[in-house]
Amino acid sequence: MSNRFRLGGDLDVNRIGFGAMRLPSKDGIGGPARDPDAGRTVLRRAVELGVDHIDTADFYVSDDGSVRANSLIREALHPYPSNLVIATKVGPIFRQGGVSHGTAADMRGLVESNLESLGLDRLDLVYLRIGVMEIPHGESLAARFEALAALREEGLIRHLGLSNVDTGHLAEARAIAPVAAVQNQFHAARRGDADLLAACHESGIAFVPFFPVGGGRDLDDERLAKVAARHGATVPQIGLAWLLASSPVSLAIPGTGSLSHLEANVAAATITLTDDDLAYLA
């Protein structure tokens, strides 16, 4: 199985990319600030290791607002390598006291904020994120997706994606404009969206799970541990290898602020699980 994928049919990327959520804060969105120099070092090293797909958001920011993922990416990597694909997401609006959900009228401002903070004239991939953590089944995304599709027609966005959705949402969006990627929570210990992965596989749509190694929680699975021991690997590495083996449309965007974890994550692409491994993990 190839270690590369043509995102949207025209953006050739390594199937292991990098998620920027933990660069501003170890705790994720709104946690205590991390050292920005360390974040910039991790980003530069990721590119050196062959990462050419970075997933971010303008709302990935420390609780005091002093460290922002998009700013770190721009400071570390701009002018960007010609092959670097930067994906972002819009929808949630974080303010003190909680999160609200952007309307169709908010989409332009959210996209323009990402363009400005990243120093870009066009965004490679923009996900419409709906809900917070639970998928809002039955909620229409049409108006918001139509607004993003209009911005795509203007040339501000190259490809559109969806995040935190179900198969009904995917069908609703595809009736409006092409969908290049879907990003839901999915990993070796959480496989509830297998039907969505199958739908993406059938249509050649990238499936790019967030929290691919558990979202800061160990993949506490005895089977993963046994396979890891056989390969001389870590459990997170086997989790990433399993994700890549689950479908040729699956991409991984593990996030970290640690150089050692970054290097281990990228190295997971070299692990080939056997048929016996996959049957055992099934």
Summary of the structure (lengths in Angstrom):
residues: 282
radius of gyration: 17.8
end to end distance: 18.3
largest distance: 52.8
contacts: 975
relative contact order: 0.14
helix: 39%
strand: 20%
